Amino acid sequence: MAADAPMTADLHDTLGTVREAGRLTDRDLDAMLRSDDVAVLGLIGGTARRTLAGAGEPTRAKFVEWRPDQPIPTDETRVIVVGAAGIETAEHGLAQLVGASVLGRWLDPTDLARLAWTTDGGARPPGVRRTLARLVAAGLTGLTERGGESLTGAGSLSGDEWTGLIREAHRHRLATVAGLRIGPADEPRATLDHLARLRAFQEETSGFAAVCLSAEPGVGAVAWLRGVAAARGYLDNIPSVEIDPAGLAPMLVQLALRGGADGLRLRQVIAR
């Protein structure tokens, strides 16, 4: 893990490591997170994407927020994210979707934590395990990144709570997505710690199919590209880096796709 003092590393050496399909170190990551050299950052991210995932067209993953009292979406390209006030309603909704032509039946970890708390008395592993067993039996196939976008800062779930939920999900062999929220004034150390935690967690469980990057309001081109390139270059054990385009200017979307992102993760809310 990085020390509090800045580490020195040459970004051109980091680029060389990526071109040779080598693994970036914490020193490389620290240098990227402290750099404003968008040209080299873009090269590192883009090269990492081609090395790790090939040079195919960007992917487009579609997620739809749905409640059991609504009509079932029929678009087969979509993953349904079920929202429910209680465990019985969630089970009923998942069971409804089992016969539908959808790609997956997912929950947000924040909702899973709430269901575990109301059903089994808390979001600790025993309660989560029992709640997950019920939901998997009803048809649950995955968990989103919600609640895990800032593992070292304040959020709807603490870093330990989120990783505890995801660890149980991986034991059930559910599909999961990691997250990172990129802000206009992120501290390099916090971002480094977040990414290092994700990489170590993936080494342990191999359960993440992707990491989804989102932007806080006011994020600029340099901070955004820096985060995208760092995530793609450093998280070499996570197959795909996707971006949430909500609130992003088209220029920032294109910048991310050229600088390391593998595709877009679109999330739609069905009108109530």
Summary of the structure (lengths in Angstrom):
residues: 272
radius of gyration: 18.8
end to end distance: 46.0
largest distance: 55.8
contacts: 929
relative contact order: 0.16
helix: 46%
strand: 17%
